[in-house]
Amino acid sequence: MRPLEIGYLKHGDVSAVTLQGGIVLGPPVDSVKQTLGNLMQHGENKLVLNLAGVDRLDSSGIGVLVWALRASKESGGDTRLTQLPKVVAQTLNMCQLLPLFAVFDTDEAAIASFE
């Protein structure tokens, strides 16, 4: 089990966050929530989450994605997902949550959609 890695790039007023590893209960979910929470506390509420490297997603991982979506929308922004691996798309679809998210093939398309 490899540790979760979180990358961050700023594109104008959009924050692009790359996640690699498992978004699962414990330190991985805590790290994602802390990272996204810090961004939103600093007014960065337009989030693009690149999930291409995510190989596991449990219920707490789903919870943090839904939390990010809700929190960003409540502050006038949005959370968009890119490059969903099959396991992530299937998990969100099984829980009937996939339609809640705007999903894009590339980070560039997701970033452009905020304009």
N, C-alpha and C positions, 0 to 999 in steps of 0.2 A: 504494500500500500504506500504510494508516494504521497508526500505532503502537498497540500493545496498551495499553489503559487498564484499570487495576485499581481497583475501589472496594471499600470495606469498611464493614460495619455490624455492631454487636454486638446480639444479641437474647437477653438472659439469658446462658445458657452456650453459645449457638450463634453461630458466626461466619458471617455471610453475605457472600460475596465475589462481586462482579459483574465479569465479564470481557468486554471489548469489543475486537474486532480479531481478528487471527490468533494462534492458539497454535501457533507454528512454531519450528523450530530457531533457536537464537541467543538474543539478548536477550529476546524475548518469553517463551520457555520458562524461561529463567534467572530472569526477574522473577516468574513464577508460582511456581516452586519456592522461591525465596527468601521470597516473601510467605507462602506456606502453611507453609513450614518454620519461619519466625519465629513464626507463630501457634501451631503445635504445640509449639515449644520453650517457649512461655509457657502451656502446659496447655490451649490451645484446640484440642480434638480433634474437636469436633462442627462439621463444615463443610458449608455449603450453597453450592454454586457455581452462580451464575446465568450461563448461557451464551448468553442470548438475542442478545447482540451479537457472538457469535463467527462470523466469516465464513470462516475457514480453520482446518484442524486437520491437522497432518502427524503422522508417526510419533513424533516427539519430543514433540509435544503430547499424543498418546495416552499416551505413556510417563509424562508428568508427572501426568496424571489418574489413571492406575493407581497410580503412586507415592503420590499423596495418599490414595487409597482404602486402600492397604495400611498406610501410616504412621499414618493416623488410627485404623484398626481395631486396629493393634498397641498403640496407647496408650489403648484403651478407648472410642474414639469411632467415627465413621463419616463418610463423605463422600457427600453427596446432591447430585444434579444437578437443575437446574430450567430450564424454558423452552428445551429443546434445539432449535436450528435444524435444519432438514432435513439440511444438510451434515454436522453433528456426529452426529446420530442415525444417518445412513447409514454414516458412517465407522466408528463404534463397532460398529454391527451387522455390517458387512462383516468386521470383525476378530473377531467373536463375543465382544465385550467388553461390549456393552450390558447383557446380563443380570446382570453383576456389580454394576451400579449401581442404587440406588433412584432413580427419576426421577419428578419431580413437575411439575405444570403451573405452580404458583406457589411463590414463596419462602415464603409464609405456610404453605402445606400442608407443605412440607419441614421448616420450623422446628417446626411443631406435631407432626410425626411423631417428634421426639426426646423428647417428653414421655411 
